[in-house]
Amino acid sequence: MDPRIEGARDLILAIFRLAVADYLGLAFSHDGPGPVRRTRGAPYIEQAGQFLSSAWAAYLADLIGLNGSAIWREARQLGESNFDRVSSRAIAA
């Protein structure tokens, strides 16, 4: 795979991981899976939800072969479930 394509894909995946973590009110480590920690106040929940449900999210997900509505659905399900069970692997997946 062309390194430029791989880099663009990794960047888009990082955007989605950060958006899901913000939506769940969790700290996110770009260095790899880390411990799940709650953020204080979770100030970006609304903005992250707006992004994840937007046409931009659907477009970016489509560029890398993912389904934007599935990402949004999974984020909502994780948000409605018990936060104690949310693992860093669930966010990174």
N, C-alpha and C positions, 0 to 999 in steps of 0.2 A: 504494500500500500504506500502511496506517495506520502512522505512525511508532512506535507502541508495539509493533506486531507485528514490524516490521523490527528494532527494538532488541532484542526478546526473541530473535529468530532469530540476530542477531549475537552475543548473549551465549552462547547454546547452542553456536554454532559455535566460539567462543573456548574454551569448556570442552573441547570435543573436541580442538581443536588443542593445547591445553595438555596434555591427557591423553596424546595420541599422542607429543608431544615428550618428556614425562616417561617414557613407556614406552620410547622409543628412547634415553633418556639424553642428550637434546640440549637446548641452551638455546633458549628461545622468545621472540621479540620480539612484543609486542602492537601495535607501531607499524607492522608490515608485514614483508614478507620481508626477512630479514637473512642474514648469513653463518651457515652451519651450524657450531656449536661444541659440542663434547662437554662435558658437565658433570662435575664431579669426583664420583666415587663413585656417581652416579645413585641417590640414596636412595629415589626414589619409583617405581621400576620395578614392584614388586609391587603397590602400591596402584593405580597407573594401569592395570595389567592387570586387576585385580579390577573396577575401575570400567568399563573398556571392555567387559568380558564380562558385565556385570550387567544385570539387568532395568531398572534406572534409565537406563542408557545407551540401551537399546533404546527405552524410553519417550520420552526426550528427543529421540532421533534421529527417532522417528516424528512427534513434534510439528512438526518442521521439514521433514518429507518425505524423510528419509534412512533408510537401513537400518543399524541399529546393528551387526548381525553383519558387514556388509560393511566397516564402519569397523574393527572388531576384526580381521577377516581381513587387511585391507590393512596394519594396524599390525604384525601378526605377520610378514607377508611382508617388510615393510621391515626389521624387526628381525633376520630371518634372513639378509637379503641383505647385501651389502658396504656398511658404513656410509659409505665414501668416496663412494659413488654417490648417497647420500641428499641431496637438495637441499631448500632451504627451500620451494621450490614444491611438492614432493611432500608436505610436511607441511601446507602451507596449502591444498592442494586438497581 
